[in-house]
Amino acid sequence: LLADAWVLIVGAGALGSSAADALVRAGVGHITILDPDRVELGNLHRTALFDEEDIGQYKAEVLRKKLSSVNSEVDVESLVQRADSSTLETFSDVDIVVDGTDNFESRYLINDFCIKHAIPWVYAGVLATGGVFMLIRPEGPCLRCLIPELPAKGAYPVCEDTGVFGPLPQIIGRLAASEAIRYIVGSRDVSEGKSVLHLMETWPPSMDEVVVQKRHDCPACSLHRFDFLEVR
């Protein structure tokens, strides 16, 4: 099952690179990494896959080269491009999407795309010393059931202001990859019929869960109105 699967990872920063590493080592057959950015010095403390010699190079390309040497049986593809409606539409046949982004605009776009094309996806995020991840099925509950409207700028703290505890993205990225793997192999313990938001704190360590209820007025998974796919 894993060898036949195709996973799209949107974002090749600390979260996405950690998820990609875990998926390659697990033997997922085809992995596409989508990211337009270059490696910066500030990225290095959050991931084990980028080095000083990679600074200035495209993240997706660096990952493709490094991960291809980890498991030669896995087809690792990189796309140096921003995730937008037209780009995502070329991936309507993937088996699952893993979120490696750092902003809600991209996540709402992924949410709309995945529901439209009946693709499951794993939402993941980190901030300061805490992180979250959640497997979302196309029938819902979805991200907009959890957070109905796009947060206004300044409504939530961002990594640029709070920073990120170095080990955290590697932990959350691997947990997100684990959710994807368990879904691909058909595990019955991946919250079938519901979405569970997992909340992790590393300082001190703790893990909590919140069951997300489907909203019957959700624009995405209930009404199938894909507002963010229409934004160009």
FIMARNU-178328 format. One record per residue (C-alpha): residue in three letters; residue number from 0; x, y, z. Coordinates in steps of 0.001 Angstrom, whole numbers, plus 524288, in hexadecimal, padded with zeros to 5 digits. Example, Ala and Ser with C-alpha at 12.3 -4.5 7.8 and 13.67 -1.06 7.14 Angstrom:
! FIMARNU-178328
pt rest:ala; nr:0; x:8300C; y:7EE6C; z:81E78
pt rest:ser; nr:1; x:83566; y:7FBDC; z:81BE4
//
This chain:
! FIMARNU-178328
pt rest:leu; nr:0; x:80000; y:80000; z:80000
pt rest:leu; nr:1; x:80A8D; y:809AB; z:803B2
pt rest:ala; nr:2; x:8129A; y:806A7; z:7F79F
pt rest:asp; nr:3; x:80708; y:80A0F; z:7EEF1
pt rest:ala; nr:4; x:80348; y:8169E; z:7F5F4
pt rest:trp; nr:5; x:8054C; y:82495; z:7F157
pt rest:val; nr:6; x:806A6; y:82F17; z:7FBC6
pt rest:leu; nr:7; x:8070D; y:83DB4; z:7F939
pt rest:ile; nr:8; x:80E3D; y:845BA; z:80378
pt rest:val; nr:9; x:80B27; y:85439; z:802CA
pt rest:gly; nr:10; x:8164F; y:85B9F; z:80914
pt rest:ala; nr:11; x:82473; y:8573A; z:80A64
pt rest:gly; nr:12; x:8282F; y:85E43; z:816DD
pt rest:ala; nr:13; x:82A4D; y:857D1; z:823FE
pt rest:leu; nr:14; x:81CED; y:85148; z:82468
pt rest:gly; nr:15; x:81CA5; y:84CDF; z:8164A
pt rest:ser; nr:16; x:82AA0; y:8481B; z:81607
pt rest:ser; nr:17; x:828B5; y:83FFF; z:82258
pt rest:ala; nr:18; x:81C49; y:83A02; z:81CDF
pt rest:ala; nr:19; x:822FB; y:83748; z:80FE5
pt rest:asp; nr:20; x:82E6C; y:830B4; z:816AE
pt rest:ala; nr:21; x:82555; y:827AF; z:81E48
pt rest:leu; nr:22; x:81D4D; y:8244E; z:81236
pt rest:val; nr:23; x:82940; y:82138; z:809FB
pt rest:arg; nr:24; x:82EE6; y:8187C; z:81482
pt rest:ala; nr:25; x:821C5; y:8119A; z:815CB
pt rest:gly; nr:26; x:8220E; y:80E63; z:80749
pt rest:val; nr:27; x:816FA; y:816A5; z:801D4
pt rest:gly; nr:28; x:8184E; y:814A8; z:7F32A
pt rest:his; nr:29; x:816D5; y:82260; z:7EDB8
pt rest:ile; nr:30; x:818A2; y:82F25; z:7F50F
pt rest:thr; nr:31; x:81728; y:83CB6; z:7EF45
pt rest:ile; nr:32; x:81C92; y:8484B; z:7F6DC
pt rest:leu; nr:33; x:816F1; y:8559C; z:7F36F
pt rest:asp; nr:34; x:81DB6; y:861FB; z:7F83E
pt rest:pro; nr:35; x:822A6; y:86EA3; z:7F1ED
pt rest:asp; nr:36; x:82C49; y:872E7; z:7FC75
pt rest:arg; nr:37; x:83AED; y:87200; z:7FE89
pt rest:val; nr:38; x:84223; y:86D11; z:80A88
pt rest:glu; nr:39; x:8459B; y:877CD; z:81439
pt rest:leu; nr:40; x:84EA2; y:877DD; z:81FFB
pt rest:gly; nr:41; x:842ED; y:878D4; z:82914
pt rest:asn; nr:42; x:83DBE; y:86BDC; z:8240A
pt rest:leu; nr:43; x:8493B; y:863C6; z:828AE
pt rest:his; nr:44; x:845F2; y:8623C; z:8371B
pt rest:arg; nr:45; x:83890; y:85C63; z:833F9
pt rest:thr; nr:46; x:83C30; y:8514B; z:82AD2
pt rest:ala; nr:47; x:846E9; y:8473C; z:82963
pt rest:leu; nr:48; x:84606; y:84716; z:81A8B
pt rest:phe; nr:49; x:84B51; y:854A3; z:81764
pt rest:asp; nr:50; x:8599C; y:85876; z:81946
pt rest:glu; nr:51; x:86130; y:86521; z:817DB
pt rest:glu; nr:52; x:8657B; y:860FD; z:80A48
pt rest:asp; nr:53; x:8571B; y:8609E; z:80632
pt rest:ile; nr:54; x:85487; y:86EF0; z:80943
pt rest:gly; nr:55; x:84F7D; y:875F0; z:7FD42
pt rest:gln; nr:56; x:84B1F; y:86990; z:7F662
pt rest:tyr; nr:57; x:83CED; y:865FE; z:7F42F
pt rest:lys; nr:58; x:83787; y:85E16; z:7FF93
pt rest:ala; nr:59; x:82FE6; y:854A9; z:7F70B
pt rest:glu; nr:60; x:83BCE; y:851BE; z:7EEAB
pt rest:val; nr:61; x:8449B; y:84FB5; z:7FA6B
pt rest:leu; nr:62; x:83AE5; y:8460F; z:80020
pt rest:arg; nr:63; x:83963; y:83EC9; z:7F350
pt rest:lys; nr:64; x:847F3; y:83CB1; z:7F230
pt rest:lys; nr:65; x:84A02; y:838BB; z:80052
pt rest:leu; nr:66; x:83E19; y:83007; z:801B0
pt rest:ser; nr:67; x:8406C; y:8292B; z:7F4C3
pt rest:ser; nr:68; x:84D0E; y:823FA; z:7FA9C
pt rest:val; nr:69; x:845F9; y:81F37; z:806CD
pt rest:asn; nr:70; x:83D1C; y:815AC; z:7FFA7
pt rest:ser; nr:71; x:83F92; y:813EB; z:7F129
pt rest:glu; nr:72; x:832D3; y:80C4C; z:7EF81
pt rest:val; nr:73; x:82ADC; y:8186F; z:7F290
pt rest:asp; nr:74; x:82817; y:8220B; z:7E795
pt rest:val; nr:75; x:82A60; y:82F75; z:7ED93
pt rest:glu; nr:76; x:82600; y:83AD7; z:7E51B
pt rest:ser; nr:77; x:8280C; y:84949; z:7E7FC
pt rest:leu; nr:78; x:82063; y:854BE; z:7E2C8
pt rest:val; nr:79; x:825D6; y:86256; z:7E553
pt rest:gln; nr:80; x:818E1; y:8694D; z:7E4C3
pt rest:arg; nr:81; x:80F24; y:86FEA; z:7EDB3
pt rest:ala; nr:82; x:802F8; y:86857; z:7F17F
pt rest:asp; nr:83; x:7F793; y:86EF1; z:7EAB6
pt rest:ser; nr:84; x:7EAFB; y:86A59; z:7E480
pt rest:ser; nr:85; x:7F0AD; y:86761; z:7D71C
pt rest:thr; nr:86; x:7FC9B; y:8605E; z:7DC91
pt rest:leu; nr:87; x:7F4CE; y:857C3; z:7E5C1
pt rest:glu; nr:88; x:7EB36; y:853ED; z:7DB10
pt rest:thr; nr:89; x:7F61C; y:84C23; z:7D48F
pt rest:phe; nr:90; x:7F682; y:84332; z:7E07E
pt rest:ser; nr:91; x:7E854; y:83EC1; z:7E0CE
pt rest:asp; nr:92; x:7ECA7; y:8306C; z:7E043
pt rest:val; nr:93; x:7F52E; y:83025; z:7EC7C
pt rest:asp; nr:94; x:7F151; y:826F1; z:7F76F
pt rest:ile; nr:95; x:7F36C; y:83070; z:802A0
pt rest:val; nr:96; x:7F8D1; y:83E19; z:8052C
pt rest:val; nr:97; x:80180; y:841CE; z:810AC
pt rest:asp; nr:98; x:801BD; y:84FE8; z:81556
pt rest:gly; nr:99; x:80F4F; y:85599; z:81734
pt rest:thr; nr:100; x:80B0F; y:863CD; z:81608
pt rest:asp; nr:101; x:80BAC; y:86ED1; z:81FE5
pt rest:asn; nr:102; x:7FF8E; y:876EA; z:81CE5
pt rest:phe; nr:103; x:7F0D1; y:8756B; z:81CFC
pt rest:glu; nr:104; x:7EEEE; y:87A79; z:80F20
pt rest:ser; nr:105; x:7F63E; y:86EB1; z:809C3
pt rest:arg; nr:106; x:7EF3F; y:8654E; z:812DD
pt rest:tyr; nr:107; x:7E1C8; y:86A33; z:80F01
pt rest:leu; nr:108; x:7E5CC; y:8688B; z:800CB
pt rest:ile; nr:109; x:7EA56; y:85A94; z:80367
pt rest:asn; nr:110; x:7DDB4; y:857F1; z:80ACD
pt rest:asp; nr:111; x:7D549; y:85C64; z:7FF51
pt rest:phe; nr:112; x:7DD84; y:8550A; z:7F559
pt rest:cys; nr:113; x:7DD34; y:84852; z:7FCF1
pt rest:ile; nr:114; x:7CEA3; y:848AC; z:7FF76
pt rest:lys; nr:115; x:7CBC7; y:84C01; z:7F143
pt rest:his; nr:116; x:7D3B7; y:8405A; z:7EC78
pt rest:ala; nr:117; x:7D037; y:8370D; z:7F7A8
pt rest:ile; nr:118; x:7DE42; y:83657; z:7FCB4
pt rest:pro; nr:119; x:7E19C; y:834CF; z:80B23
pt rest:trp; nr:120; x:7EBC6; y:83DD9; z:810DC
pt rest:val; nr:121; x:7F371; y:83FC4; z:81D68
pt rest:tyr; nr:122; x:7F314; y:84D56; z:8236A
pt rest:ala; nr:123; x:7FF2B; y:85082; z:82B7F
pt rest:gly; nr:124; x:8049B; y:85C87; z:8320B
pt rest:val; nr:125; x:80E8E; y:86111; z:83C0B
pt rest:leu; nr:126; x:8103F; y:86D4D; z:8442C
pt rest:ala; nr:127; x:819C2; y:87032; z:84F31
pt rest:thr; nr:128; x:81A08; y:86378; z:85725
pt rest:gly; nr:129; x:80D12; y:85DAF; z:85291
pt rest:gly; nr:130; x:807E3; y:856EA; z:84682
pt rest:val; nr:131; x:7FBA9; y:850DE; z:840A7
pt rest:phe; nr:132; x:7F82D; y:846AA; z:8367C
pt rest:met; nr:133; x:7EB64; y:84127; z:83170
pt rest:leu; nr:134; x:7E767; y:83796; z:826ED
pt rest:ile; nr:135; x:7DC5F; y:83D6F; z:81ECB
pt rest:arg; nr:136; x:7D3CB; y:83519; z:8160E
pt rest:pro; nr:137; x:7CD07; y:83B96; z:80A74
pt rest:glu; nr:138; x:7BF92; y:838EC; z:81019
pt rest:gly; nr:139; x:7C35B; y:840A9; z:81C27
pt rest:pro; nr:140; x:7C430; y:84588; z:82674
pt rest:cys; nr:141; x:7CE24; y:84E5C; z:81FE8
pt rest:leu; nr:142; x:7D6CC; y:859D5; z:8235C
pt rest:arg; nr:143; x:7CBA0; y:86372; z:8218D
pt rest:cys; nr:144; x:7C380; y:85BD2; z:82B44
pt rest:leu; nr:145; x:7CE5D; y:85E61; z:8350B
pt rest:ile; nr:146; x:7D172; y:86C68; z:830E4
pt rest:pro; nr:147; x:7C5E2; y:87130; z:828A1
pt rest:glu; nr:148; x:7CBD9; y:87DD5; z:82389
pt rest:leu; nr:149; x:7D97C; y:881D0; z:81F8C
pt rest:pro; nr:150; x:7DF89; y:88866; z:82B7B
pt rest:ala; nr:151; x:7E21E; y:896DE; z:829ED
pt rest:lys; nr:152; x:7F03D; y:89B23; z:8298A
pt rest:gly; nr:153; x:7F516; y:89C68; z:83774
pt rest:ala; nr:154; x:7EA4B; y:893FD; z:83D16
pt rest:tyr; nr:155; x:7F3B0; y:888BF; z:83F59
pt rest:pro; nr:156; x:80211; y:8894D; z:8432E
pt rest:val; nr:157; x:80B80; y:8853B; z:83877
pt rest:cys; nr:158; x:8189F; y:87E55; z:8388C
pt rest:glu; nr:159; x:81FC3; y:88AC0; z:83498
pt rest:asp; nr:160; x:81BB0; y:890D4; z:8417E
pt rest:thr; nr:161; x:81BE6; y:88550; z:84AE7
pt rest:gly; nr:162; x:82661; y:87CAE; z:844EE
pt rest:val; nr:163; x:825E2; y:86DC6; z:84471
pt rest:phe; nr:164; x:82C52; y:86443; z:84DC6
pt rest:gly; nr:165; x:83617; y:85D17; z:84523
pt rest:pro; nr:166; x:83229; y:84ED2; z:8476A
pt rest:leu; nr:167; x:82388; y:85198; z:84640
pt rest:pro; nr:168; x:821BF; y:851D5; z:83757
pt rest:gln; nr:169; x:82909; y:84501; z:8361A
pt rest:ile; nr:170; x:81FCF; y:83EB6; z:83FE5
pt rest:ile; nr:171; x:8134B; y:8442A; z:839F2
pt rest:gly; nr:172; x:817F5; y:8419B; z:82C12
pt rest:arg; nr:173; x:81A37; y:83357; z:82F32
pt rest:leu; nr:174; x:80D35; y:83215; z:83632
pt rest:ala; nr:175; x:8068D; y:837F3; z:82A44
pt rest:ala; nr:176; x:80DA2; y:82E18; z:821B4
pt rest:ser; nr:177; x:8092F; y:82353; z:82AE6
pt rest:glu; nr:178; x:7FB07; y:8277C; z:82906
pt rest:ala; nr:179; x:7FCE4; y:82704; z:81A4A
pt rest:ile; nr:180; x:80336; y:81998; z:81AD0
pt rest:arg; nr:181; x:7F89B; y:813D7; z:82370
pt rest:tyr; nr:182; x:7EE2D; y:8192A; z:81A56
pt rest:ile; nr:183; x:7F4F6; y:813AC; z:80E3F
pt rest:val; nr:184; x:7F5E8; y:805FB; z:81404
pt rest:gly; nr:185; x:7E7B4; y:80666; z:8183F
pt rest:ser; nr:186; x:7E98D; y:80653; z:826E3
pt rest:arg; nr:187; x:7DCAE; y:8067D; z:82E3D
pt rest:asp; nr:188; x:7E1ED; y:80F1F; z:83918
pt rest:val; nr:189; x:7E30F; y:81BB5; z:83157
pt rest:ser; nr:190; x:7D69B; y:821C3; z:836A4
pt rest:glu; nr:191; x:7CD84; y:81CA5; z:82C26
pt rest:gly; nr:192; x:7C17B; y:82510; z:82AB3
pt rest:lys; nr:193; x:7C6E1; y:8304A; z:832AD
pt rest:ser; nr:194; x:7D24B; y:83992; z:83355
pt rest:val; nr:195; x:7DAA8; y:83A2B; z:83F7E
pt rest:leu; nr:196; x:7E37F; y:845C7; z:841D6
pt rest:his; nr:197; x:7EFB1; y:8415F; z:84913
pt rest:leu; nr:198; x:7F632; y:84C07; z:8511F
pt rest:met; nr:199; x:80418; y:84A18; z:855B4
pt rest:glu; nr:200; x:80BE2; y:85246; z:85F33
pt rest:thr; nr:201; x:81A65; y:84FE9; z:860F3
pt rest:trp; nr:202; x:81D67; y:858C0; z:86C75
pt rest:pro; nr:203; x:81987; y:85155; z:874D6
pt rest:pro; nr:204; x:81583; y:845CB; z:86C48
pt rest:ser; nr:205; x:80700; y:842D1; z:86B05
pt rest:met; nr:206; x:7FD37; y:83E2B; z:860DF
pt rest:asp; nr:207; x:7EEB1; y:84129; z:86015
pt rest:glu; nr:208; x:7E3E1; y:83E2F; z:8566F
pt rest:val; nr:209; x:7D7FE; y:845D1; z:851FA
pt rest:val; nr:210; x:7CD4D; y:83F55; z:849F0
pt rest:val; nr:211; x:7C937; y:848A9; z:83F1B
pt rest:gln; nr:212; x:7BAC1; y:8487B; z:83BC0
pt rest:lys; nr:213; x:7B5DE; y:84A19; z:82DDD
pt rest:arg; nr:214; x:7AEAF; y:856D3; z:82B98
pt rest:his; nr:215; x:7A2DE; y:85558; z:822CF
pt rest:asp; nr:216; x:7A4DE; y:8634D; z:81E28
pt rest:cys; nr:217; x:7B35A; y:86144; z:81B3B
pt rest:pro; nr:218; x:7B5F1; y:867AB; z:80E07
pt rest:ala; nr:219; x:7BFB6; y:85D17; z:80A45
pt rest:cys; nr:220; x:7BC30; y:84F50; z:80EA3
pt rest:ser; nr:221; x:7AD7B; y:8517F; z:81013
pt rest:leu; nr:222; x:7A9E1; y:85B87; z:805A2
pt rest:his; nr:223; x:7B50F; y:85890; z:7FC25
pt rest:arg; nr:224; x:7B7CE; y:866E5; z:7F9E3
pt rest:phe; nr:225; x:7C64A; y:8682B; z:7F779
pt rest:asp; nr:226; x:7C8DD; y:8767C; z:7FA35
pt rest:phe; nr:227; x:7D797; y:8755D; z:7FAE7
pt rest:leu; nr:228; x:7D93C; y:86E05; z:7EE1E
pt rest:glu; nr:229; x:7D2F0; y:8799C; z:7E770
pt rest:val; nr:230; x:7DCDE; y:8834E; z:7ECE2
pt rest:arg; nr:231; x:7E7C9; y:885D9; z:7E2F2
//
